[in-house]
Amino acid sequence: MFNKNLTCLQKGIYLLSRREYSQIELHKKLLTYGYSLEEVKTTIEKLKEKNWQNDERFAHYIARKNINKGKIKLMQSLKEHALSEDNIKTAKDILEQNGTEYERALSAWERKFDNKALINKDNKILDKQEIFKQAQKYQQKQIRFLVTQGFSFEIAIKVIKNTNKKYLEEE
């Protein structure tokens, strides 16, 4: 069980043993536990000296966490943590190594929608041909999904158009 009488340094080490934290995130987290501002600053400096807290490593963590998401989602996450330009560039590079924005969007679409039958209110299973008869509503759902995953509207439209062409050619 967690001991509530830990020093600020011990608490920082405990938190970092669970997952990576940005300097700002760790600062806010330690303040919520009632440690003084001076204690928190000193603790973070000690943690950085020993390389237990590292914003570059945190940027890698965020990039890996958002590897199947769009660039918009990644940038939003990075801005929340006020990382340096170098760390942001590193995270972008990691994301781009996993394919283009279009390829990641297509992959996300395939995981969510490819080869899935829809069931309507009458519990009637709809095949792909019937799905495309209801295309407008279904496409809007797909676009909303891709946009919430951090892909641009233009990329989402491109994925939907290309996947529709692919399925219509198959049938």
C-alpha positions as CSV (number, residue, x, y, z in Angstrom):
1,M,0.0,0.0,0.0
2,F,1.1,3.5,-0.7
3,N,2.7,5.5,2.2
4,K,1.3,9.0,2.6
5,N,4.3,10.3,4.5
6,L,6.7,10.2,1.6
7,T,9.1,13.0,0.9
8,C,8.6,15.0,-2.3
9,L,11.6,13.3,-3.9
10,Q,10.2,9.8,-2.9
11,K,6.8,10.7,-4.3
12,G,8.4,12.0,-7.6
13,I,10.3,8.7,-8.0
14,Y,7.2,6.7,-7.2
15,L,5.2,8.6,-9.9
16,L,7.9,8.2,-12.5
17,S,8.2,4.5,-11.8
18,R,4.6,4.2,-13.0
19,R,5.0,6.1,-16.3
20,E,6.8,9.0,-17.9
21,Y,5.8,12.6,-16.9
22,S,6.7,15.9,-18.5
23,Q,8.4,18.4,-16.2
24,I,5.3,20.6,-16.1
25,E,3.0,17.6,-15.5
26,L,5.1,16.3,-12.7
27,H,5.3,19.8,-11.2
28,K,1.5,20.1,-11.1
29,K,1.1,16.6,-9.8
30,L,3.5,17.1,-6.9
31,L,1.8,20.4,-5.9
32,T,-1.5,18.6,-5.7
33,Y,-0.1,16.4,-3.0
34,G,0.6,19.5,-0.8
35,Y,4.3,19.9,-1.2
36,S,5.7,23.4,-1.2
37,L,6.7,25.2,-4.4
38,E,10.4,25.2,-3.3
39,E,10.3,21.5,-2.5
40,V,8.8,20.7,-5.9
41,K,11.3,22.7,-7.8
42,T,14.2,21.1,-5.9
43,T,12.8,17.7,-6.4
44,I,12.4,18.1,-10.1
45,E,16.0,19.4,-10.5
46,K,17.2,16.3,-8.6
47,L,15.1,14.0,-10.8
48,K,16.4,15.7,-13.9
49,E,20.0,15.5,-12.7
50,K,19.7,11.7,-12.3
51,N,17.8,11.5,-15.6
52,W,14.7,10.0,-13.9
53,Q,12.7,12.8,-15.5
54,N,13.5,13.6,-19.1
55,D,11.3,15.6,-21.4
56,E,12.8,14.0,-24.5
57,R,11.9,10.6,-23.2
58,F,8.5,11.9,-22.4
59,A,8.1,13.1,-26.0
60,H,9.0,9.6,-27.2
61,Y,6.4,8.2,-24.8
62,I,3.7,10.5,-26.1
63,A,4.6,9.8,-29.7
64,R,4.4,6.0,-29.1
65,K,1.1,6.4,-27.3
66,N,-0.3,8.3,-30.3
67,I,1.4,6.2,-33.0
68,N,-2.0,5.3,-34.6
69,K,-3.4,8.8,-34.3
70,G,-3.1,11.8,-36.5
71,K,-0.6,14.6,-36.3
72,I,-3.2,17.0,-34.9
73,K,-3.8,14.7,-31.9
74,L,-0.1,14.4,-31.3
75,M,0.5,18.1,-31.5
76,Q,-2.4,18.8,-29.0
77,S,-0.8,16.3,-26.5
78,L,2.6,17.9,-26.9
79,K,1.3,21.5,-26.5
80,E,-0.4,20.5,-23.2
81,H,3.0,19.7,-21.8
82,A,4.9,22.7,-23.1
83,L,7.8,20.7,-24.5
84,S,10.7,22.3,-26.4
85,E,10.8,22.5,-30.2
86,D,13.5,19.8,-30.3
87,N,11.3,17.4,-28.4
88,I,8.3,18.2,-30.5
89,K,10.3,17.6,-33.7
90,T,11.5,14.2,-32.2
91,A,8.0,13.2,-31.5
92,K,6.9,14.2,-35.1
93,D,9.7,12.2,-36.6
94,I,8.7,9.1,-34.6
95,L,5.1,9.5,-35.9
96,E,6.3,9.9,-39.5
97,Q,8.4,6.8,-39.3
98,N,5.2,4.9,-38.8
99,G,3.9,5.9,-42.3
100,T,2.3,8.9,-43.9
101,E,-0.7,10.7,-42.4
102,Y,-2.9,9.0,-45.0
103,E,-1.5,5.5,-44.3
104,R,-2.1,5.9,-40.6
105,A,-5.6,7.2,-41.2
106,L,-6.3,4.3,-43.5
107,S,-5.0,1.9,-40.9
108,A,-7.3,3.5,-38.3
109,W,-10.2,3.3,-40.6
110,E,-9.5,-0.4,-41.4
111,R,-9.3,-1.3,-37.7
112,K,-12.6,0.4,-37.0
113,F,-14.8,-0.2,-40.1
114,D,-13.2,-2.7,-42.5
115,N,-15.1,-6.0,-42.9
116,K,-17.7,-5.0,-40.3
117,A,-21.3,-5.6,-41.0
118,L,-23.8,-3.2,-39.5
119,I,-27.0,-4.2,-37.8
120,N,-30.0,-2.0,-38.2
121,K,-32.9,-1.5,-35.7
122,D,-34.7,-4.7,-37.0
123,N,-31.6,-6.8,-36.2
124,K,-31.1,-7.3,-39.9
125,I,-27.5,-7.6,-40.8
126,L,-26.5,-5.2,-43.5
127,D,-23.9,-6.2,-46.1
128,K,-21.5,-3.8,-47.8
129,Q,-23.8,-3.1,-50.7
130,E,-26.6,-2.1,-48.4
131,I,-24.2,0.0,-46.3
132,F,-23.3,2.0,-49.3
133,K,-26.9,2.7,-50.0
134,Q,-27.0,4.4,-46.6
135,A,-23.6,6.0,-47.5
136,Q,-24.1,9.5,-46.4
137,K,-24.9,8.7,-42.8
138,Y,-22.2,6.0,-42.6
139,Q,-19.6,8.2,-44.2
140,Q,-20.3,11.0,-41.8
141,K,-19.7,8.5,-38.9
142,Q,-16.4,7.5,-40.5
143,I,-15.3,11.0,-41.0
144,R,-16.1,12.0,-37.4
145,F,-14.1,9.0,-36.2
146,L,-11.0,9.9,-38.2
147,V,-11.2,13.6,-37.2
148,T,-11.5,12.7,-33.5
149,Q,-8.4,10.5,-33.9
150,G,-6.5,13.6,-34.9
151,F,-6.5,13.4,-38.7
152,S,-7.3,16.4,-40.8
153,F,-10.7,16.6,-42.5
154,E,-9.0,16.5,-45.9
155,I,-7.2,13.2,-45.0
156,A,-10.5,11.8,-43.7
157,I,-12.3,12.6,-46.9
158,K,-9.5,11.1,-49.0
159,V,-9.6,7.8,-47.0
160,I,-13.4,7.6,-47.3
161,K,-13.4,8.2,-51.0
162,N,-10.6,5.7,-51.7
163,T,-12.1,3.0,-49.5
164,N,-15.5,3.4,-51.1
165,K,-13.9,3.1,-54.6
166,K,-12.1,0.0,-53.5
167,Y,-15.3,-1.7,-52.1
168,L,-17.4,-0.7,-55.1
169,E,-14.9,-2.2,-57.5
170,E,-14.9,-5.5,-55.5
171,E,-18.6,-5.9,-55.9
